[in-house]
Amino acid sequence: MNLIVLGPPGAGKGTVGKLIADHFGIPIISTGDLLRKEAADRTSIGIKAKGYMDQGEYVPDEIVMQIIRDRLKKEDCRKGFILDGYPRTIEQVKALENAKIRIDTVVNFNASREVIIDRLSTRLTCSTCGAIYNIKNVPPKKAGICDKCGAQLYQREDQKPEVVKERLKVYGQQTSQLVDHYRKKGILRDVDANPSQPQKIFESAMKVLRH
């Protein structure tokens, strides 16, 4: 089963995507993580990508596509995969199709603007291990301290309400064409991502994947 997870920041696609991946025994592939790993490993393509990332620029689609193709050739993708964070534009959709990478289902996580702003603006991230907490729904045992490693928690700049609103605007502009494209192909499945508990969103996602 080859899947794409779509959804605005804070819709839970990464968290729930991991639950789906674990259920089916397939990897969830984040293009951001792939790029960072290639850069850290100093592969030839990673060095190219890092040059753009260090300048705060988008990595060109042809570089990202090459990294994705290489990743999908690995043994753990034989039964399928989940793409998280790619494609983001209609040009990237076409790149996937031109590369003959089959996509069976696109899971589209929908949450209201109010829910997303509230969810992200109450999120805290560990400064060391990257663990994520929410002061309302998943608070740390000790305020401001990570349960896992004891490091300080902080609020990322891109999770402040005014920044979240701009991110949602950009997301809507970028992905409306993707949603329309995959809906016309008949492989888009909408999931209600408004519930605060990831398990409930996961259960909704599994229902649409069984149909």
ABEGO torsion letter per residue (X at the ends): XBBBBBEBBGAGAAAAAAAAAAAAGBBBBBAAAAAAAAAAAGBAAAAAAAAAAAAGBBBBAAAAAAAAAAAAABAAAAAEBBBBGOBABAAAAAAAAAAGBBBABBBBBBBBAAAAAAAAAABBBBAAAGBBBBAAABBBABBGBBAAAGBBBBBBAAABAAAAAAAAAAAAAAAAAAAAAAAAAGABBBBBAABABAAAAAAAAAAAAAX
